[in-house]
Amino acid sequence: MLSASFLKMKWNQKNNPRLSIQHQINFFKRLSHILEKGYPLLDALKMTGWDIKLKPTSAIIEAHLRAGAPFHIACEKAHLSQTVTNFLYFSHTHYDLPKCFIQCKDLLEMKQKYKQKLLRVIRYPIFLFIFLVIAFTVMQKTVMPNFITLFEGQNNQNLTLMNAMIFVLNTLGGIAVFIILLLLAFVFILPRLDLSKKISLYENIPPLKIYQSFLLSLLFTTHLYSLLQAGLTLKEAIELMEQHKKYDILSHYSNIILAELSQGKSFAQAIYQCSLFRKELTNIFHHTNDIQALKDELEMLSDFFMEYIEQKINSWLHLIQPIFFIIIAIVIISIYASIMLPLYQWMNQI
């Protein structure tokens, strides 16, 4: 009976597409609400499955939990977001699962919110930019060769101006291609780099350093606070984070902290070796010795990092559209100048 249910479950897993973010938000919202009422996790999953849309997800997770899988592995099998499954790695130590699931819901909501906002911001500028690229390509292949032919044998100044404008436009196109390739490299190549090279890039490129320092500090404070709340000692919490290899940099830094502690250094001295952690994080270990005070400060710092990341993302999104429009304006002016300036010069000579 169990093997038959597993075969059915595996068949469903292969045929289920990746779950939408909204579906995952609804799942964690419903599950955390039921758990807050005092129901056990398996019962809460069964009750979450009363919603026909959430039933397949609940059933897959429940089946894997009954088979002895950890919760984050069960969520992986149910095709939940990797952001969530990585976050849920520490769920087996949580005494407050509802809060853990609410944090997952909040992460997914933030991801969905800014993804939609980014698409709204860049949709029109990208459409306009693509239209201009097509228009310039057509002009370069048809209109400009005719102008160059017209100006040949005339005043060399007109021909020089036309070639200069074409060079400017080609340069802008080359820069655009370079930026696109850079973004693609960041998305597809950077995650596959060796850990030391990845850390070196993050440390030496200011925008990446700012983003990664806040992200790593947020993950460290959030997980350390939750693990301390679950009753683990500071060292046990760091050891658990070191074992989670999918957070590769966080695991590496945890390993550094443990190595420094084994040499007799204080936690404040050990964490100082982690260059991508924010100063706000490293500073609290210099003046906080009481574990309860440390937990309180970690909780406040986690909230601060979350709010600051949201503010930064908002500010970057507000800059995207003006930058796009400035680039588009430069392209339009360059196209216009490449045609009209030589033409005006030629007409003045007639």
C-alpha positions, 0 to 999 in steps of 0.5 A: 500500500505504501509503495503504491502511494509512493509510485503515485506520488512520484508520478505526480511530482514528475507531472507537476509544474513548478508552483507559482509564487502565489500558490506557495504564499497561499499554502504557507499562509493557510498552514501557519494559520492552522498551526497557530490554532494548536494542530499538529503539523501532519493534521495541519497539512491534511486540513490545508489540503481541504482547499482543492488547489493546495491539496496536491502540495499538502499530500506530497509533503505529508507523504514524504514526512510520513516516510521520514524525510525532513520538512525542507526535503519534502518541500523540495519534492513538492516543487516549492521555491529554492529560497523557501527550501533553503530557509526551511533547512533549519525548521526541524529545530524550530519550536515555533513552526507557525512563525517559521512558515510566516517568515517563508510567506513574507519572503515569497511575498517580497519576491513576488512584489518586487518581481512584479514591480520590476516587470512594470518598471522595465516593460515599456522602456525595454519595448521602446529600446527594442523598437529603436534598435530595430529602427536603427538597424534598418536605417544603418542597412538602407538609409545611411549607405545612401547618405554616404554615397551622396556625400562621397566626392562632396565636402569631406566634413559631411562624410566625416560627421556621418561616420562619426555619428555611426561610430557613436551609435555602434559604440552605444550598441556595443555597450548595450550588448556588453551590459546584457552579456554581463547580466547574463554572466551574473545570472548563469556563471557567477553561481557556478564559480569556485567559492573563493572566486565568488567571494573575491568578486563580491568583495571587490565589486561595490554593488555586489558587495552591498547586496551580498553583505545585507543578504548574508547578514539577514540570513545569519541573524534570522537563522541564528536568532531562531536557533538560539530561540530553539534552545541551542547554544551559540556554538551548536547554532553555528555548527548547524549553519556550517552543515547547510552547504546550499548557503555556501558562503554562510556555511564557509563563514560558519566554518571560519567562526568555528575554526577561530573559536577552536583557537581560543578566540572570542566570538566577536573576534571570530566573526570579524574575519567574515568580511561580507558581514555588516558592521551592525552585525559584528558590533553586537557581539562586541558589547553583548554577552548575555544570551537573552540580550543577544537574541533580542538584538538579533531579532531587531537586527533581522527586522532592520536588515529586511526593511533596509533591503526593501528600501534599497530595492525600491530605490534601485527600481526607481532609478531603472526607468529614468536611466532607461529613458536617458539612454533611449533619449541619447539613442534618439538624438544620435540617430537624428543627428546622424541623419540631419546634421550632415544633411544640413551641412550639405544643404548649406553648401548648395 
